[in-house]
Amino acid sequence: MHNRCPPQRQVDGLNRHHWWRDAVIYQVYVRSFLDSTGDGVGDLAGVRAGLPYLKKLGVDGIWLSPFYPSPQHDHGYDVADYCDVDPLFGDLDEFDLLVGAARRLGVKVLLDIVPNHCSSEHPWFREALAAPPGSPARARFHFADGRGPDGSEPPNNWHSMFGGPAWSRVTEADGRPGQWYLHMFAPEQPDWNWRNPEIAAEFDRILRFWLDRGIDGFRIDVAAGLFKHPELPDSDDPEADARTRDSVNPLAWNQPEVHDVWRRWRSICEEYTERDGFERLLVGEVSVPTAREHAQYVRPDELHQAFFFDLLSAPWDPDAFQKVISEAMQDIAGTGSTVTWVLNNHDQVRTVTRYGEPATEGSGLGAARARAAALLMLALPGAAYIYQGEELGLPEVVDLPDDVLTDPIFRRTGSRARIRDGCRVPLPWSGQASPFGFTSGEESAKPWLPQPEYFAEYATDRALADTRSFWHLYRDGLQLRAALPQLGEGTLRWLDSPPGVLAFTRGDDLVCAVNFGTAPTPAPVSGTPLLASGPCAPGVLSGSTAAWWIRS
């Protein structure tokens, strides 16, 4: 295999560099990062206090999970006010301090924006509930009459991503059962009707509010959503979204009109880029069936980038990894954008566990594979997003008691199979017992999710002191990525490899190889690796290990 993937850098016919094209961004799940007030919940001041740690790690920017006013039915992804800060996390003054501190350190700041749905406590939805059927207030959402002689059946058969029907019935002002409203997630998250021009105008205002405060861009939640089929017909497979926990229903997701929204948002960002002289970024959470469809979202006049989840979902297999990487490079990089690689996020089981690691052990197969996958990701052309705790090698917490679970998926289904609380447990910073430095003060509350005792071995103070830790692997990889011109952008060429090994070159002389098997194998390059995810003798690539070499 000597096929060469297309070059990553070609924008508007120019050979220009834009900061986002090869950036490494750290996802901050605010409520679990660092608590500055002692209430057991992370906050913006905690993020500000943690910026030196992130700068030392070597990331280019941070993406902040939603911190807007919210009843927290889905941890802030149910937004009640898009232009303020929930007191749980601070206030606008604290937000401005955070942005200023990040700018002084050279760290970009991205906000998580949620345009597909809002909170049932949003003023416009409360207005809609009080208004009659057919009113302009209800036209901002998807209200419809029920089916059946008494309207007691939902308007169609769609199911929510979080389980159960995607429709809830309201009680009208006269006390009688009335219309139904659509929510593709929880009932507390009504979907906006983007066919109503008021919604587009309102989000223009929201974007400008935050851009005026100096942010560097937005991570867009459910970016393949927004528009639904105008007739809201029945689905051939109504439970597909809930079964896969993915945007599968073609009637509810990936409608062609959504691309007009991203062109509109891109033009707003370009306006600010030209005005202020620094580039604003739009990166979308795009879950679509193929890399070719994914590429449609990152055409030159739409989103700058979109998360490529196929690498995250790929099994630990060299052929599977090669296939998804090749497709991404061919279809997505071919648009002039760069691929946005991701292995972890706040919705997925952490790699240490996903790749086979028992939850209570700090070494073994899952950890070795997670380290190797990280080094592979950082060697790929394009951008990369790291989820907080990934750099510590945190495993998924799989044994949280039912009475502490907060995920609406669990509340709606009673099933633990797809709950997301296990990857959201607050970070351990120091010490031998909970709260591990996450929250401090004489009257400190317990962390909002309990931390297991074994988190002590993953605490950041211990990780920084141990040069063999996940943290040092990530830091060393990031430093080399910044220093080596072959990494970030450029080409990728696959090399002939032994069975179970995936190897490629970046540029003319940098080689990355990953041994997906458990037994040592001859390395594709002689000599000692420049960087390796595990111990490697010269000329040998250990099992479940990735390494980088510079060919002489």
C-alpha positions as CSV (number, residue, x, y, z in Angstrom):
1,M,0.0,0.0,0.0
2,H,1.7,3.2,-1.2
3,N,-1.3,5.3,-2.0
4,R,-0.9,9.0,-1.1
5,C,-3.8,10.8,0.5
6,P,-4.5,14.3,-0.8
7,P,-2.8,17.4,0.7
8,Q,-4.5,19.1,3.6
9,R,-3.7,22.7,2.8
10,Q,-5.4,24.3,-0.1
11,V,-7.8,27.2,0.7
12,D,-9.2,29.4,-2.0
13,G,-6.3,28.3,-4.2
14,L,-3.8,29.8,-1.8
15,N,-1.2,28.0,0.3
16,R,-2.1,29.8,3.5
17,H,-2.1,28.7,7.1
18,H,-5.1,29.3,9.4
19,W,-4.8,28.6,13.1
20,W,-7.7,26.2,13.2
21,R,-6.5,23.9,10.5
22,D,-4.1,22.0,12.6
23,A,-5.1,23.2,16.1
24,V,-5.4,20.9,19.1
25,I,-8.4,21.9,21.2
26,Y,-9.1,20.8,24.8
27,Q,-12.8,20.2,25.6
28,V,-13.6,21.6,29.0
29,Y,-16.7,20.0,30.6
30,V,-17.1,23.0,32.9
31,R,-19.1,21.4,35.7
32,S,-16.4,18.7,36.1
33,F,-13.2,20.6,35.5
34,L,-12.4,22.6,38.6
35,D,-14.7,24.1,41.3
36,S,-13.7,27.5,42.7
37,T,-16.6,28.0,45.1
38,G,-16.8,24.8,47.1
39,D,-20.3,23.9,45.9
40,G,-19.2,20.7,44.2
41,V,-19.8,21.9,40.7
42,G,-17.0,23.2,38.4
43,D,-17.3,26.8,37.2
44,L,-15.8,29.5,34.9
45,A,-13.4,30.7,37.6
46,G,-12.2,27.2,38.0
47,V,-11.5,27.0,34.2
48,R,-9.6,30.3,34.5
49,A,-7.5,28.8,37.4
50,G,-6.7,25.8,35.2
51,L,-5.5,27.7,32.2
52,P,-1.8,27.5,33.1
53,Y,-2.2,23.7,33.4
54,L,-3.6,23.6,29.9
55,K,-1.0,25.9,28.5
56,K,1.7,23.7,30.0
57,L,0.0,20.7,28.3
58,G,0.4,22.5,25.0
59,V,-3.1,22.8,23.6
60,D,-4.0,25.6,21.2
61,G,-7.5,26.3,22.6
62,I,-10.4,25.2,24.8
63,W,-14.0,24.4,24.0
64,L,-16.3,25.2,26.9
65,S,-19.4,23.1,27.4
66,P,-22.7,25.1,27.9
67,F,-22.6,27.4,30.9
68,Y,-25.8,29.4,30.0
69,P,-28.8,29.8,32.3
70,S,-30.5,26.4,32.3
71,P,-32.6,24.2,34.6
72,Q,-29.9,21.6,33.9
73,H,-32.1,18.8,32.7
74,D,-29.4,17.9,30.2
75,H,-26.5,19.6,31.9
76,G,-26.8,22.9,30.1
77,Y,-27.8,21.6,26.7
78,D,-31.3,22.8,27.6
79,V,-30.6,26.5,27.3
80,A,-33.0,29.0,28.8
81,D,-31.0,32.1,27.9
82,Y,-28.4,32.1,25.2
83,C,-26.8,35.4,26.2
84,D,-25.9,35.0,29.9
85,V,-24.1,32.8,32.4
86,D,-25.9,30.5,34.8
87,P,-25.1,31.6,38.4
88,L,-24.0,28.0,39.0
89,F,-21.0,28.8,36.8
90,G,-20.4,32.5,37.5
91,D,-21.4,35.6,35.6
92,L,-20.6,37.6,32.5
93,D,-17.8,39.5,34.3
94,E,-16.2,36.1,35.2
95,F,-16.6,35.0,31.6
96,D,-14.8,38.2,30.4
97,L,-12.0,37.6,32.8
98,L,-11.6,34.0,31.5
99,V,-11.4,35.2,27.9
100,G,-8.9,37.9,28.8
101,A,-6.7,35.4,30.7
102,A,-6.9,32.9,27.8
103,R,-5.9,35.6,25.3
104,R,-2.9,36.6,27.4
105,L,-1.7,32.9,27.3
106,G,-2.4,32.5,23.6
107,V,-5.2,30.1,24.2
108,K,-8.3,30.2,21.9
109,V,-11.8,30.1,23.4
110,L,-14.7,28.3,21.7
111,L,-18.2,28.3,23.0
112,D,-20.7,25.4,22.7
113,I,-23.9,26.7,21.0
114,V,-27.1,24.7,20.9
115,P,-29.3,25.7,17.9
116,N,-31.4,22.6,17.4
117,H,-33.4,23.0,20.6
118,C,-33.7,25.1,23.8
119,S,-35.0,24.6,27.3
120,S,-38.7,24.2,28.1
121,E,-37.9,27.2,30.4
122,H,-36.9,29.4,27.6
123,P,-39.2,32.5,27.5
124,W,-40.3,31.8,23.9
125,F,-41.4,28.3,24.8
126,R,-43.2,29.5,27.9
127,E,-44.9,32.0,25.7
128,A,-45.8,29.3,23.2
129,L,-47.4,27.2,26.0
130,A,-49.6,30.1,27.0
131,A,-50.5,30.9,23.4
132,P,-53.3,29.2,21.4
133,P,-52.8,26.7,18.6
134,G,-51.8,28.4,15.3
135,S,-50.3,31.4,17.1
136,P,-47.0,33.0,16.0
137,A,-45.5,32.0,19.4
138,R,-46.1,28.3,18.6
139,A,-44.8,28.7,15.1
140,R,-41.3,29.1,16.6
141,F,-41.4,25.4,17.5
142,H,-43.0,22.2,16.1
143,F,-46.5,22.2,17.5
144,A,-49.0,19.9,15.9
145,D,-52.4,18.3,16.5
146,G,-52.4,14.7,17.6
147,R,-53.7,11.8,15.6
148,G,-56.8,9.8,16.4
149,P,-60.4,11.0,17.0
150,D,-59.4,12.8,20.3
151,G,-55.9,13.8,19.3
152,S,-54.4,11.5,21.9
153,E,-51.8,9.9,19.6
154,P,-48.6,11.7,18.7
155,P,-48.5,13.5,15.3
156,N,-46.0,10.9,14.0
157,N,-44.1,7.8,15.1
158,W,-40.7,9.4,15.7
159,H,-38.8,8.4,18.8
160,S,-36.4,10.6,20.8
161,M,-32.7,10.1,20.8
162,F,-33.0,9.7,24.6
163,G,-35.8,7.1,24.3
164,G,-39.5,7.2,24.2
165,P,-41.7,9.2,21.8
166,A,-40.3,12.4,20.3
167,W,-43.6,14.2,21.1
168,S,-45.2,15.5,24.3
169,R,-48.7,16.7,24.7
170,V,-49.5,20.1,26.4
171,T,-52.4,21.2,28.5
172,E,-54.1,24.2,26.9
173,A,-55.1,27.3,28.8
174,D,-58.6,26.0,29.3
175,G,-57.2,22.9,31.0
176,R,-58.0,20.5,28.2
177,P,-55.4,18.2,26.6
178,G,-54.1,20.0,23.5
179,Q,-51.4,20.0,20.9
180,W,-48.1,18.1,20.9
181,Y,-44.6,19.5,20.5
182,L,-41.5,17.9,19.1
183,H,-38.4,17.2,21.1
184,M,-35.8,14.9,19.4
185,F,-34.0,14.7,22.8
186,A,-35.7,15.1,26.2
187,P,-39.2,16.7,26.7
188,E,-37.4,19.6,28.4
189,Q,-35.6,20.3,25.1
190,P,-38.2,21.4,22.5
191,D,-36.9,21.7,19.0
192,W,-36.8,25.0,17.3
193,N,-38.6,25.4,14.0
194,W,-35.9,26.7,11.7
195,R,-38.4,27.2,8.9
196,N,-39.5,30.2,10.9
197,P,-37.3,33.2,9.9
198,E,-37.5,34.5,13.5
199,I,-35.2,31.7,14.6
200,A,-32.4,32.5,12.2
201,A,-32.6,36.2,13.1
202,E,-32.4,35.4,16.8
203,F,-29.4,33.2,16.4
204,D,-27.7,35.9,14.4
205,R,-28.1,38.1,17.5
206,I,-26.8,35.4,19.8
207,L,-23.7,34.8,17.6
208,R,-22.9,38.5,17.6
209,F,-23.4,38.8,21.3
210,W,-20.6,36.4,22.0
211,L,-18.3,37.4,19.1
212,D,-18.5,40.9,20.5
213,R,-17.0,39.6,23.7
214,G,-14.0,38.4,21.9
215,I,-14.4,34.6,21.6
216,D,-12.6,32.7,18.8
217,G,-15.6,30.6,17.6
218,F,-18.3,28.1,18.2
219,R,-18.6,24.4,18.6
220,I,-22.1,23.7,17.1
221,D,-24.2,21.1,18.8
222,V,-26.3,18.8,16.6
223,A,-25.1,20.6,13.5
224,A,-26.8,18.1,11.1
225,G,-30.1,18.9,12.8
226,L,-32.2,22.1,12.9
227,F,-34.5,21.3,9.9
228,K,-37.1,18.5,9.9
229,H,-39.0,17.2,6.9
230,P,-41.7,19.8,6.3
231,E,-44.6,17.3,6.4
232,L,-43.3,15.5,9.5
233,P,-44.2,12.0,8.0
234,D,-43.9,8.7,9.8
235,S,-40.5,7.0,9.8
236,D,-39.8,3.5,8.4
237,D,-37.6,2.9,11.5
238,P,-38.9,5.2,14.2
239,E,-36.7,3.8,17.0
240,A,-33.4,4.0,15.0
241,D,-32.2,7.2,16.8
242,A,-32.8,5.7,20.3
243,R,-31.4,2.3,19.3
244,T,-28.2,3.7,17.9
245,R,-28.1,6.9,20.0
246,D,-27.2,8.6,16.7
247,S,-28.8,10.9,14.2
248,V,-30.2,8.2,11.9
249,N,-33.8,9.2,11.1
250,P,-33.4,10.9,7.7
251,L,-36.6,12.8,8.2
252,A,-35.3,14.6,11.3
253,W,-31.7,15.1,10.4
254,N,-29.4,16.2,7.6
255,Q,-32.1,18.1,5.7
256,P,-30.6,20.1,2.7
257,E,-31.8,23.5,4.1
258,V,-29.4,23.3,7.0
259,H,-26.5,24.2,4.7
260,D,-28.0,27.7,4.2
261,V,-27.7,28.3,7.9
262,W,-24.0,27.4,8.0
263,R,-23.4,29.7,5.0
264,R,-25.1,32.5,6.9
265,W,-23.1,31.8,10.1
266,R,-19.9,31.6,8.1
267,S,-20.5,35.0,6.6
268,I,-21.0,36.5,10.1
269,C,-17.7,34.9,11.3
270,E,-15.9,36.2,8.2
271,E,-17.3,39.7,9.0
272,Y,-15.7,39.6,12.5
273,T,-12.5,38.1,11.1
274,E,-12.1,40.9,8.7
275,R,-13.0,43.5,11.3
276,D,-10.7,42.3,14.1
277,G,-7.9,40.7,12.2
278,F,-8.2,37.3,13.9
279,E,-10.0,34.3,12.5
280,R,-13.2,33.0,14.0
281,L,-14.0,29.2,13.8
282,L,-17.2,27.2,13.3
283,V,-16.8,23.5,14.1
284,G,-19.8,21.3,13.9
285,E,-21.0,18.2,15.6
286,V,-22.0,16.4,12.4
287,S,-23.2,12.9,12.6
288,V,-24.1,11.6,9.1
289,P,-23.8,8.2,7.4
290,T,-20.8,8.7,5.2
291,A,-17.6,10.8,5.0
292,R,-18.9,12.1,1.6
293,E,-22.0,13.6,3.3
294,H,-19.8,14.9,6.1
295,A,-17.7,16.7,3.6
296,Q,-20.7,18.7,2.4
297,Y,-20.7,20.5,5.8
298,V,-17.1,21.8,5.4
299,R,-17.3,23.3,1.9
300,P,-15.5,26.6,1.6
301,D,-18.5,28.7,2.4
302,E,-20.0,26.6,5.2
303,L,-18.4,25.3,8.5
304,H,-14.7,25.5,8.8
305,Q,-14.6,22.0,10.3
306,A,-16.8,19.3,11.6
307,F,-15.9,16.5,14.0
308,F,-15.1,13.2,12.3
309,F,-16.6,10.6,14.6
310,D,-15.7,7.5,12.5
311,L,-12.3,7.2,14.1
312,L,-13.9,7.4,17.6
313,S,-16.4,4.6,16.7
314,A,-13.9,2.4,14.8
315,P,-13.0,-1.0,16.5
316,W,-9.4,-1.6,17.5
317,D,-8.4,-3.0,14.1
318,P,-5.8,-1.8,11.7
319,D,-8.0,-2.3,8.6
320,A,-10.9,-0.4,10.2
321,F,-8.6,2.5,11.2
322,Q,-7.0,2.7,7.8
323,K,-10.4,2.7,6.1
324,V,-11.9,5.6,8.1
325,I,-8.7,7.6,7.9
326,S,-8.4,7.2,4.1
327,E,-12.1,8.1,3.5
328,A,-11.8,11.2,5.7
329,M,-8.6,12.3,3.9
330,Q,-10.2,11.7,0.5
331,D,-13.6,13.2,1.0
332,I,-13.2,15.8,3.8
333,A,-9.7,17.1,3.1
334,G,-10.6,17.2,-0.6
335,T,-12.9,20.1,0.1
336,G,-10.0,22.3,1.2
337,S,-10.9,21.9,4.9
338,T,-8.9,19.6,7.3
339,V,-10.2,16.6,9.1
340,T,-11.1,17.1,12.8
341,W,-10.1,14.0,14.7
342,V,-11.6,12.9,18.0
343,L,-11.2,9.9,20.2
344,N,-13.2,11.0,23.3
345,N,-15.9,13.4,24.3
346,H,-18.6,14.0,26.9
347,D,-21.0,11.6,25.2
348,Q,-18.8,8.6,24.8
349,V,-17.2,5.8,26.8
350,R,-13.5,6.8,27.4
351,T,-10.9,5.1,25.2
352,V,-9.2,3.4,28.2
353,T,-12.4,1.4,28.9
354,R,-13.7,1.3,25.3
355,Y,-10.5,-0.4,24.1
356,G,-10.8,-3.1,26.8
357,E,-9.6,-1.7,30.1
358,P,-11.3,-2.9,33.3
359,A,-12.5,0.3,35.1
360,T,-10.5,-0.1,38.2
361,E,-7.1,-0.9,36.8
362,G,-4.6,1.7,35.7
363,S,-2.5,-0.4,33.4
364,G,-3.2,-3.1,30.9
365,L,-4.5,-3.5,27.4
366,G,-7.1,-0.7,27.4
367,A,-4.6,1.8,28.6
368,A,-1.9,0.7,26.2
369,R,-4.3,0.9,23.3
370,A,-5.6,4.3,24.4
371,R,-2.0,5.7,24.5
372,A,-1.3,4.3,21.1
373,A,-4.5,5.7,19.6
374,A,-3.6,9.1,21.0
375,L,-0.2,9.1,19.4
376,L,-1.8,8.0,16.1
377,M,-4.3,10.8,16.3
378,L,-1.7,13.5,16.9
379,A,0.3,12.3,13.9
380,L,-2.7,12.6,11.5
381,P,-3.0,15.7,9.2
382,G,-5.6,18.2,10.5
383,A,-7.0,19.2,13.9
384,A,-7.5,17.2,17.0
385,Y,-9.8,17.6,20.0
386,I,-8.9,16.2,23.4
387,Y,-11.6,15.6,26.1
388,Q,-10.7,16.6,29.6
389,G,-9.1,13.7,31.6
390,E,-8.1,12.0,28.3
391,E,-4.6,13.3,29.0
392,L,-4.6,11.6,32.4
393,G,-5.7,8.2,31.1
394,L,-8.9,8.3,33.0
395,P,-11.1,5.2,32.6
396,E,-14.9,5.3,32.4
397,V,-16.5,5.1,35.8
398,V,-18.9,2.2,35.2
399,D,-20.2,1.5,38.7
400,L,-21.9,4.8,39.7
401,P,-25.0,4.0,41.8
402,D,-28.4,4.5,40.3
403,D,-29.3,7.2,42.8
404,V,-26.5,9.6,41.6
405,L,-27.1,9.2,37.8
406,T,-28.2,12.4,36.2
407,D,-28.2,11.5,32.5
408,P,-31.7,12.0,31.0
409,I,-31.2,8.8,29.0
410,F,-31.2,6.9,32.2
411,R,-34.2,8.8,33.6
412,R,-36.2,8.1,30.4
413,T,-35.3,4.5,29.8
414,G,-34.1,3.1,33.1
415,S,-31.2,1.5,31.2
416,R,-27.6,2.0,32.1
417,A,-26.4,0.7,28.7
418,R,-25.8,4.1,27.1
419,I,-25.6,6.5,30.0
420,R,-22.9,9.3,29.8
421,D,-22.3,10.1,33.5
422,G,-19.3,7.7,33.6
423,C,-17.1,10.0,31.4
424,R,-18.3,13.1,33.2
425,V,-17.0,12.4,36.7
426,P,-15.1,15.5,38.1
427,L,-11.3,15.5,37.4
428,P,-8.9,14.5,40.2
429,W,-6.2,17.2,40.7
430,S,-4.4,16.2,43.9
431,G,-4.4,14.1,47.1
432,Q,-5.4,10.6,48.1
433,A,-9.1,10.9,48.6
434,S,-12.2,12.6,47.1
435,P,-12.6,15.4,46.2
436,F,-9.0,15.1,45.0
437,G,-8.5,18.9,44.8
438,F,-11.5,19.3,42.5
439,T,-13.3,21.4,45.1
440,S,-11.9,23.1,48.1
441,G,-12.9,25.1,51.2
442,E,-13.9,24.2,54.8
443,E,-17.5,23.9,53.8
444,S,-17.0,22.2,50.5
445,A,-19.8,20.1,49.1
446,K,-19.2,16.7,47.6
447,P,-18.5,16.6,43.9
448,W,-21.7,16.5,41.9
449,L,-20.8,13.0,40.8
450,P,-18.8,10.8,43.2
451,Q,-15.2,10.1,42.4
452,P,-13.9,6.5,42.9
453,E,-11.0,5.9,45.3
454,Y,-8.8,4.7,42.4
455,F,-8.9,8.3,40.9
456,A,-6.0,9.0,43.3
457,E,-3.6,7.3,40.9
458,Y,-4.8,9.5,38.0
459,A,-4.5,12.9,39.8
460,T,-2.8,15.6,37.8
461,D,-0.1,16.2,40.4
462,R,0.9,12.6,40.2
463,A,0.7,12.6,36.4
464,L,3.0,15.6,36.1
465,A,5.6,14.0,38.4
466,D,5.7,10.7,36.5
467,T,7.4,11.0,33.1
468,R,5.8,7.7,32.0
469,S,2.3,9.0,32.5
470,F,-0.4,9.7,29.9
471,W,0.1,13.4,30.6
472,H,3.7,13.4,29.5
473,L,2.9,11.3,26.4
474,Y,0.3,13.9,25.4
475,R,2.6,16.9,26.3
476,D,5.5,15.4,24.4
477,G,3.3,14.6,21.4
478,L,1.9,18.1,21.4
479,Q,5.4,19.7,21.6
480,L,6.7,17.6,18.7
481,R,3.6,18.3,16.7
482,A,4.2,22.0,17.1
483,A,7.9,21.7,16.3
484,L,7.9,19.3,13.4
485,P,6.8,20.8,10.1
486,Q,5.6,17.4,8.8
487,L,2.8,17.2,11.4
488,G,-0.4,19.2,11.5
489,E,-1.0,19.8,7.8
490,G,0.4,18.0,4.7
491,T,0.1,14.6,3.2
492,L,-0.2,11.1,4.5
493,R,1.2,8.0,2.6
494,W,0.5,4.5,3.8
495,L,3.4,2.1,4.0
496,D,3.6,-1.7,3.5
497,S,3.3,-3.2,7.0
498,P,3.3,-6.6,8.7
499,P,-0.1,-8.0,9.6
500,G,-1.6,-6.1,12.5
501,V,0.5,-3.0,11.9
502,L,-0.6,0.3,10.5
503,A,2.2,2.6,9.3
504,F,2.3,5.8,7.3
505,T,4.7,8.7,6.5
506,R,4.1,12.4,7.1
507,G,6.2,14.4,4.7
508,D,9.4,12.6,3.5
509,D,11.0,11.5,6.7
510,L,8.5,11.2,9.6
511,V,7.0,7.8,10.1
512,C,4.2,6.8,12.5
513,A,3.4,3.1,13.1
514,V,0.9,1.4,15.3
515,N,1.0,-2.3,16.4
516,F,-2.6,-3.3,16.9
517,G,-1.5,-6.8,18.0
518,T,-0.2,-7.8,21.4
519,A,3.1,-9.4,20.3
520,P,6.2,-7.4,19.3
521,T,6.9,-7.0,15.6
522,P,9.8,-5.5,13.5
523,A,9.5,-1.8,13.3
524,P,9.2,-0.2,9.8
525,V,12.2,2.0,10.6
526,S,15.5,1.1,12.3
527,G,16.7,2.9,15.3
528,T,15.2,4.3,18.4
529,P,11.8,6.0,18.1
530,L,11.5,9.8,18.5
531,L,8.4,9.1,20.6
532,A,6.6,6.0,21.6
533,S,3.5,5.2,23.6
534,G,5.2,2.3,25.3
535,P,8.7,0.7,25.7
536,C,10.3,-0.1,22.4
537,A,13.7,-1.6,21.7
538,P,15.5,-0.3,18.6
539,G,14.0,-1.9,15.5
540,V,11.1,-3.4,17.4
541,L,7.5,-2.1,17.8
542,S,6.0,-3.5,21.0
543,G,2.5,-4.8,21.1
544,S,-0.4,-2.3,21.5
545,T,2.1,0.5,20.9
546,A,2.5,3.5,18.5
547,A,5.7,5.2,17.7
548,W,7.2,8.1,15.6
549,W,10.5,8.0,13.9
550,I,12.5,10.4,11.8
551,R,14.2,8.6,9.0
552,S,17.8,9.5,8.4
